[in-house]
Amino acid sequence: YKKFIEESGNVFSKKDVSINDILKYSAGGKDITEGETKTLSKFDQALGQISELQKSIKDIDTGPILGRLRSMNPYDTPAQTLKAQLNSLIANLARGVYGEVGVLTDQDVQNYAKTIPNLTSTDDVNKAILAMTLDTIAGGYKKQLRTLAASGKDVSRFVSLYEEIKGQSDYLK
């Protein structure tokens, strides 16, 4: 690892090097910490939640009027389940993907809620928001791996996980 760095310069900070090469060449670096692993797992967890959210929301009629009515109806089980999924996802996105720490304020929750599909948006708007959030998750995961590699950490074991997250993100879009 050290010999590779000396011979190649710091390949990890070069923009034209593929993420797969960066991950591969990080082998032999320091182990990542438990906190770093936890941060990476939040991206994967958020992506899994978005996958479930996408399944739920495609079976529900949404829109400015109908969505507001459905969200207020406590007996509309699909709508209330979707609201619970959205609230759970907000916490993971805020902490894992956007790096928020501490207690989330009501304003924080409202701001992060704008980054995910919801009952009161049209189907097209929900799809556009979902694509944007998926790009943010995949890009953030990639950036985390690149940063860890550049700091001398061995992230070579994350190649398949990165490919899975990227593939799932591309598929869901």
C-alpha positions in Angstrom: 0.0 0.0 0.0 2.7 2.5 1.0 4.8 1.6 -2.0 1.8 2.1 -4.3 1.2 5.6 -2.8 4.8 6.5 -3.3 4.9 5.3 -6.9 1.6 6.7 -8.0 1.3 9.9 -6.1 -1.9 10.1 -4.1 -4.2 8.4 -6.6 -7.1 8.7 -4.1 -7.4 12.4 -4.6 -7.2 12.4 -8.4 -10.6 13.2 -9.9 -10.1 11.1 -13.1 -9.5 7.8 -11.2 -12.6 5.6 -11.0 -14.1 4.8 -7.7 -13.6 1.1 -8.3 -9.8 1.7 -8.7 -9.7 3.8 -5.6 -11.5 1.1 -3.6 -9.2 -1.6 -4.9 -6.0 0.4 -4.3 -7.0 1.3 -0.7 -6.2 -2.4 0.3 -3.6 -2.5 3.0 -4.6 0.9 4.5 -5.8 1.3 8.1 -9.0 -0.3 9.2 -12.0 1.9 9.2 -13.5 2.7 12.6 -16.9 1.5 13.9 -18.2 5.1 13.5 -17.1 5.2 9.9 -18.7 1.8 9.3 -21.9 3.1 10.9 -22.0 6.2 8.7 -21.6 4.0 5.6 -24.4 1.7 6.7 -26.8 4.6 7.1 -26.6 5.2 3.3 -27.5 1.6 2.7 -30.3 1.7 5.2 -31.7 4.9 3.7 -31.6 3.3 0.2 -33.5 0.2 1.5 -36.1 2.5 3.1 -36.5 4.4 -0.2 -37.0 1.1 -2.0 -39.8 0.2 0.3 -41.2 3.7 0.1 -41.2 3.5 -3.7 -43.2 0.3 -3.6 -45.7 1.9 -1.2 -46.2 5.2 -3.0 -46.8 3.7 -6.4 -49.9 2.0 -5.1 -51.3 5.2 -3.5 -53.1 8.0 -5.3 -51.3 11.2 -4.4 -51.7 14.9 -5.2 -52.3 18.3 -3.6 -55.9 17.7 -2.7 -56.3 13.9 -2.4 -53.0 13.5 -0.6 -53.9 16.1 2.0 -57.3 14.4 2.6 -55.7 10.9 2.8 -53.0 12.1 5.2 -55.6 13.5 7.6 -57.7 10.3 7.5 -56.6 8.1 10.4 -58.4 5.1 8.9 -56.6 5.2 5.6 -54.1 2.5 6.4 -52.0 2.8 3.2 -51.6 6.5 3.7 -50.8 6.3 7.4 -48.3 3.6 6.7 -46.7 5.7 4.0 -46.5 8.7 6.5 -44.7 6.4 9.0 -42.2 5.3 6.3 -41.6 8.9 5.4 -40.9 9.9 9.0 -38.6 7.0 9.6 -36.7 7.8 6.4 -36.2 11.5 7.3 -34.2 10.6 10.4 -31.9 8.3 8.4 -31.4 10.8 5.6 -30.7 13.7 8.0 -28.2 11.8 10.1 -26.7 9.4 7.6 -26.7 11.1 4.3 -26.8 14.8 5.2 -24.6 14.5 8.3 -27.0 16.1 10.8 -26.1 15.6 14.4 -28.2 16.1 17.6 -31.9 16.5 17.9 -33.8 17.2 14.8 -36.0 20.3 15.2 -39.4 20.6 13.6 -37.9 22.9 11.0 -35.2 20.3 10.2 -37.9 17.7 9.7 -39.9 20.0 7.4 -36.7 20.8 5.4 -35.7 17.2 5.0 -39.3 16.2 4.2 -39.0 18.2 1.0 -36.2 15.9 -0.2 -38.5 12.8 -0.4 -41.7 11.9 -2.1 -44.9 12.6 -0.2 -48.7 12.3 -0.4 -49.4 15.8 -1.5 -47.1 15.9 -4.5 -48.1 14.6 -8.0 -46.7 11.4 -9.3 -44.3 13.1 -11.6 -43.0 15.4 -8.9 -42.5 12.4 -6.5 -40.6 10.6 -9.2 -38.3 13.6 -9.8 -37.7 14.0 -6.0 -37.0 10.3 -5.7 -34.4 10.4 -8.5 -32.7 13.4 -6.9 -32.6 11.7 -3.5 -31.2 8.5 -5.0 -28.5 10.5 -6.7 -27.7 12.2 -3.4 -27.4 8.8 -1.6 -25.3 7.1 -4.2 -23.1 10.2 -4.6 -22.7 10.7 -0.8 -21.7 7.0 -0.4 -19.1 7.3 -3.1 -17.8 10.5 -1.6 -17.5 8.9 1.8 -15.6 6.0 0.4 -13.2 8.3 -1.6 -12.6 10.4 1.5 -11.8 7.4 3.6 -9.4 6.0 1.0 -7.7 9.4 0.7 -7.2 9.4 4.4 -5.4 6.1 4.2 -8.2 3.8 5.2 -8.8 0.4 3.6 -12.2 0.4 1.9 -11.4 -2.3 -0.6 -14.0 -4.6 0.9 -16.7 -2.1 0.0 -16.4 -2.6 -3.8 -19.4 -4.9 -4.0 -21.5 -2.8 -1.6 -20.8 0.3 -3.6 -21.8 -1.5 -6.8 -24.9 -2.8 -5.1 -25.9 0.7 -3.9 -25.1 2.3 -7.2 -27.0 -0.5 -9.0 -30.0 -0.3 -6.7 -30.1 3.5 -7.1 -29.9 3.3 -10.9 -32.6 0.6 -10.9 -35.0 2.5 -8.6 -34.6 5.6 -10.8 
